[in-house]
């Protein structure tokens, strides 16, 4: 494995992340028992039990329009910004391996700090799934966006391992030991 492999994996990870946040990650189907749902459908003129597919971007838009700023910020930071920053910083770290004259110590320190939140993005998505699935009146199905997101996390991790093994000074070596 070499730096080029790590860079290719990071580009693939970025594409997977983009797909993961923009494609539907959940299909939510409300379900009321008995004839109550047909009464609501008759009154509102819409199918109450119609499934809705939501992406991370859709969820962020809903939270923002509902002024749920804390949840909006939490999901934006840990499901979009941190993973994006982590990929970008690892690309910079890989570049420093190709150009030994570059002083990338500050980038590596920031990369180390961002990496400490490496599973927080998965944790936030998991909390969302668990909270929705815990409702007896809601059926939640995982969709392609969730799998693309998870694949991005795994591919980034593999690239991280490659970079840490190639780094001569061992700046990232502690990440492999976790």
N, C-alpha and C positions, 0 to 999 in steps of 0.2 A: 504494500500500500504506500502511496506517496501523496504529496501535496495536491497534485492534480486531481486525484481521486477524491480527496476531501473537499476540494472546491466544487467538483461536479456534484457530489452528494449535497452540499450546502445549497447549490442552485436548485437541485431537485426538491430539497426540503422547503425552499422558499415558494416554489410552485405549488407544492402540496399544501403549505400553509394558506396560500391565497385561495386555493380550492376549498380548503377546510372551513375558512371563515365566510366564504361567499356562497357555497352550496348549502342546500338544506341539511341541517344536522339532526333535526327532530321532526317527527310527525306527531302532532298532538290532536287527539280525538276526544272531545268531551263526550261523556256518555251518562245519561241519566236513566234510571230504571223506571219501568212502567210507562204510562202514557204522558208523563209530564213533559218529555221532550217534544212530543207531537203537539201539545198545547202551546208550548213556546214557539214552535215552528209556525203554527197557525196564526198566532198573534203577531209575530214579528215578520212573517213572510219569508223567512230564510231557514235553511236547514241548520238547526242548532248543532247537530252531531257531525257536521261536515269537517273532515280532517283539515288541519292547517299545517303546512310545512314551513319551518322557520330555520333560517341560517343565523350564524352569530351576528352578522350585519343586521338582519331583520330584528333580532332580539335587542341589539343595541339601539336601533331606531325606536322600537317600542318603549324601551326604558327611558330614553331621552324625551320622547313625546309625553310620557306619563310623569315626567319630572322625578324619576327614581335615580337621582344623580349619583348616589353612593354605589348602587348596583351597576349602573352604567359605567362609572369609573373603574370599579373593580374588574368587570369583564373586559373593558377596553384595555386596561393596563396589563392584566395577566393573561388574556387570551389573544391579544393582537400585538400590543406594543413590546412586551417582554420577549415573546418568541421572535418577532421581527428583529429586535435589537440583538438578540443572541445570535441569530444567523448572520447578521451584518458584522458583528464583532468577530465571529469565528472566521468569516471571509477575510477580514483584516489580519487576523492572526495567521491564517494560511499564507497570506501575501508576505508577511514578515519572515516566514520560513523560506520563501523564494528569494527574498532580497535581504541577506544577512546584515547589510549595512544600516537598515532601517532600525530606529530605536522605537520599538513598539511596547515598551514596558508599561506605559500608561494605558494603552489599549488592552493589554493582557490583564492588568489589574481590574479594569472595568469589566472585562469579559468574565473574570473570576467572580466578581460581585453579582453580575447578572445571572451567572450559572447557578448561584445559590437558590434562585427562584425557578430553577429549571422544571420542576414538577408542579409548580403552583398553577400553571396554565391548565394542566390536566385536572388538578384538584377542583378548580373553579367550574369546569365543564361537568365534572362528576357531581358536584353539589347541585348544579342545575338539574341534571338528570334525576338524581335521587329525590329532590324536592318535588319534581313533577310526578314521578312515578309513585310517590307515597300517597297521592290523592286517589281515593277509590273511584272518583267520578271522572278520571282522566286516564286515557290510554296513551302511553308515550312509546314511540318506536324510534330507534336510532337509525339515522340515514347516512348516506355517503359522506356528507361533510364531516361527520364525526370520525369516520375511518380515515379520511384524508388528513384531518388534523392530527390524529394519533400517529399516522405514518410519518408526518412531518417531525413530530417529536422524536420518534425512533431513528429516523435518518439523520437528524441533527446530532443525536447522541453518538451514532456511529462515526460521523465526521469529527465530533469532539474527541473521541477516543483516538482516531488516526492522528489528529493534530497534536494531541498530548504526547503520543508516542514518538512523534517526529521532532518535537521541540527539544533542541539540544540542552538548553539550560534548565529544562524541567519546570518551567513556569506553570504549566497546566497539569503537571503530573499528579497533583493531589486530587484532581477531578476523577481520575481513573480509580482511585482507592475507595471512593464512596460506594 
